[in-house]
Amino acid sequence: MNLQIKSFEEYQDAYKHSVENPEGFWGEIAEKFFWKRKWTNVLNWNFSEPDIKWFEGGKVNITENCLDRHIYNMGDKPAIIWEPNDPNEAHRILTYKQLLDKVETFANVLKNNNISKGDRVCIYLPMVPELVIAVLACARIGAIHSVVFGGFSAQSIADRISDAECKLVVTSDGGFRAGKVLELKSIVDDALMQCKSVERVIVLTRTRTPVSMIKGRDVWWEDEIKKVETQGNPPCPAEEMDAEDPLFILYTSGSTGKPKGVVHTTGGYMVYTGYTFSNVFQYQPGEVYFCTADIGWITGHSYIVYGPLSQGAVSVLFEGTPTYPDAGRLWDIVEKHKVNILYTAPTAIRSLMAFGDEFIADKDLSSIKKLGSVGEPINEEAWHWYHDKVGKGKAPIADTWWQTENGGILISALAGISPTIPGYAMLPLPGVQPCLMDEQGQEIEGNDVSGNLCIKFPWPGMLRTTWGDHERCKQTYFSTYADKYFTGDGCYRNPEGYYKITGRVDDVLNVSGHRIGTAEVENAINMHADVVESAIVGYPHPVKGQGIYAYVIANHHIDAESTRKDILQTISRLIGAIAKPDIIQFVADLPKTRSGKIMRRILRKIAEGETQNLGDTSTLQDPTVVESIIEGAKEFN
Ligand code: PRX
C-alpha cells in the first residue's frame, strides 16, 4: 500500500500538492484502498451548513480494507497481539485470518439478534480482543457502533444509549483493571432501567463475576456464537456502504451541556486513518505497534483498530494499566512482544517518570524505533524522559495533535522524517490547512504569532455532524469563525512556522488526556441536595496535566468532609470516577459580573495560586467575594 512519504522533501511536495489540488491528492490516496464501486466526486463541501461529502458515490466496507484484502498475503500474520491485565495470564495472538473469521461469526450473531445496517449498537467492554471483534462486526454489517469507555458510569451510558437510540448493547460480566474487577454488566443493568430502545444485551464472559441475566433481553456471547456454529457458520459478506454512511458515533465533552455524539462516516475516515497511520509512524511491514489508549476513546478507534489494521499492521492491545503490577509493565510488554513503535500519552509518561528509573533501567527496549505522544501538551521534562529513557536518544517522537472530531492526526512530525522540537506538534499533515485567528475573526498571517487554531479546508476524516443535532455541530465548530472549523485550542506558530498547541481556550478540561466539560461536572455537583451552585476550573497538575478544582456554594449546615465525599460519590455516579475533582473548596459566593456571569478567569488564577495578578475585578457584583475565596484557598496551596 504505497501511500507513504519517504523524506522531508517528499512531505513538502505532498503538502504543496494537497493544497493546490486537494481532490487530486486525496483521490490518488483513496485509490490505494479497496472500493466496491469507485466514487464519482472526491469532495463536495461547505462549512456554513456544514455539509461535507468525501468520495461521493463510492461504495466500500471498511472491514474488507482492514481484513479481507490482507488475507491472501498476510492471513497468517498477527493482526492483534493481546496482552492481558494479569501478566501471568497467557497472551493471545489473532492472525488476520482468525480475526476475519471471528468478525464474520460475531457479525452473524448481530444479525441473528435483529441488527442490520444503520442500527446503533452500544459497546461497553474491557480491552479484550472481543472489543475489536465487536467493533468490526458492526462495521461488517453496517451497524453504527457507539463505544463507551469502561470508566463511565451507568448514567453516562444511559445518556449515550438514549441519545443514539441503541437497539443492542455488547458488554461483559466484568473487566479486570489493575487489581480491581469492574462489574460492567451490573452497571449496564442500572443504565438500562432508563433506556427504552435496547432490545438485546450480549454478555461476554471475562471475569466470571456473578450477573443477573434478564429473560428475553440478555444472552451470553458464547451461546450466541454456538448458535451461529450450529447454523454452519456461514461467511458474512461485507455490507455495501455508501462512502458517507455513518461508521460510528463517539461521545465527547464540550464546553456546554451533555456530551455530543460525534459522527464519523465510512470512506473518508478509512482513507484518513490509514494514510495518517502509515505516514506519522512510518509503519514498515512486520513492525510491532503498541498504542496504549483505550478503544473507548478516539485514539483507540483510529490507531488501535482502523488505521493499523487497514495498513496490515501488528497492533498490540493491552487490557491493563501502565502501573500494574508495577510501573515497569509497559516496558515488560515492549520487551516481551518486541514492540517497535509505542504511542502513548504524556500523563502516562509523567506518572511512570514519577516512579523513578528503577522500573525502566534494566528493561530491554532495544526494539523501540519510533515513539508517539497524544492527548495533551507534552511538557519538556516528560518529552526528554521519553526520548532519553524510552527511545534511548535515538527514536524520533511524533507529538500528534488532533481531536475526537478530527478522526485522525492533523498536526505532527512524521517519525524520523520531519524535524522535532520538544513540546511542538510541528507541521500539518498533507491535506490539513491550519490557520490562527484573532478575537476579531481575522486570520493572523506570518510567523512568531499566537491565536485560536482553526482549519480552513476539509480533510477526509473530519466529523460530519453531531448525532441527532446538526445545529449543535454547526454552532460548536463552524460558527465562531466564518467558513472555518474551530478547534477550541490555542496555538503558537514559531518563527520557522512550526506549531505548538498551547491548550484549550474554552471551558473544556484535559485531565490525564481525558476530555472533560466543566458544565457537565458542574451539573453533576449541582444535583447534590446540599449544593447551591458550583464552578469548575482546571489547574496545572504534575501528573494529570490538568487537575479539577471545584468551587462549591453549599448550604450552611453541612459538614465539609462528609459533603465532599458525597459530592465525589455523586460525580462518580453521574459521570464516572475520571471526572472527580482533585480539590473541592466550599465558598460563600462566586465572583460574578453584574450580569450574573461567573468570572472563571479569576477562579482559574486562584486555583493556579496566582493571586497577585488577578486582573481587573472592578466589574464584579461584589469584589470582596474574591478576598474570601483567596483566604479559603490557602488550605489547598
Ligand atoms: O486540547 C487538545 C488536546 O486534546 C484535545 C482533544 O481531546 P480528544 O478529543 O479527547 O482527543 C484526544 C486524542 C486525539 C485537543 O483539543 N490534545 C490532543 N493532542 C494533543 C493535545 N494538546 C497538545 N498536544 C497534543 N499532541
Residues whose N, C-alpha, C, O or C-beta is under 5 A from the ligand:
A	BS01	PRX	T299 S373 V374 G375 E376 P377 D399 T400 W401 W402 Q403 T404 T487 D489 I501 G503 R504 G513 R515
